[in-house]
Amino acid sequence: MDIYLFFVFLAACVGAGATGAVFPPGAWYKTLNKPDWTPPDWVFPVAWTTIYLLISFAGARVGMLEGSAYALAFWAMQGAFATLWSPVFFGLRRLKGALLIMAPLWIAVLGATISMFKLDILAGLAFMPYLVWVTVAAALNASVARLNPDVVPVDLSKA
């Protein structure tokens, strides 16, 4: 594994994760109806920090390998859709719109996981917690959208 490549992937994760800081859940999210199985608030930063470290490790393990094009493409795809989700869900308050982002995010994480496993078992294993987490996140997003049908999205025309 190339340590410098690890830090490049980690920097990409920090960039994607910054949208969570720019568009935090805040008081609005606390007022929403959520399913009983919603993880406690402290779980989210722990999970994302762990996932970002693991997928940076995975990227660095396969980044220099021959035949890594699909793994890296899926890695980039998950980063793009992960970056979009927080602004849509928390910023625009478009709960169903966030589900439209969650679908390709889940596909990208699955594609990255499979591609990583084909190249390096440790890289594939490193993506497994992300696949579990994005599955839980998708179910949570769907449940929150279902439990809060009257949420009014932010009207950008008045900004």
ROSE-779153 format. One record per residue (C-alpha): residue in one letter; y, z, x. Coordinates in steps of 0.5 Angstrom, whole numbers, plus 500, padded with zeros to 3 digits. Layout:
N
AYZX/...
end
This chain:
159
M500500500/D507498502/I511504502/Y518500502/L515496496/F513502492/F521504493/V523497490/F518498484/L521505483/A528503483/A526498478/C523504474/V530508475/G534502472/A529501466/G529509465/A537509466/T537506459/G534513456/A540517459/V545512457/F542512450/P539519449/P536522443/G541526441/A543530435/W542524430/Y534524433/K533531431/T535530424/L530525423/N523526419/K518526424/P510527424/D507533425/W504531432/T510529435/P510531442/P515537444/D522534447/W520537454/V514532454/F518526454/P521526461/V515529464/A511523461/W516518464/T517521471/T509521472/I509514469/Y514511473/L511514479/L504511477/I506504476/S511504482/F504506486/A500500482/G506495483/A506497491/R498496491/V498489488/G504487490/M502483497/L495481494/E493474493/G493473486/S497478484/A502473480/Y500475473/A500483475/L507482477/A509478471/F506483466/W509489470/A516485470/M515484462/Q514491461/G520493465/A524489461/F522491454/A522498456/T529497458/L531494451/W527500447/S532506448/P538502446/V535499440/F532505437/F537511439/G543506440/L543502434/R538506430/R534500428/L527504427/K524497425/G527493430/A525498436/L518496433/L519489434/I520491442/M514496442/A509490440/P511486446/L511492451/W504494449/I502487450/A505487457/V502494459/L495492457/G496485461/A499489467/T493494466/I488489466/S491485471/M491491476/F484493475/K482486477/L486486483/D485494485/I481499481/L487505483/A492500481/G489499474/L487507473/A495508475/F497504469/M492507464/P496513462/Y502508461/L497505456/V496511452/W503513452/V506507450/T500507444/V502514442/A510512442/A508506438/A505510433/L511515433/N516509432/A512507426/S511514423/V519515424/A521508421/R516510415/L519517414/N526515415/P527509410/D534510409/V537510416/V543506417/P543502423/V550502427/D554497425/L557493431/S562489427/K566496427/A566497434/
end
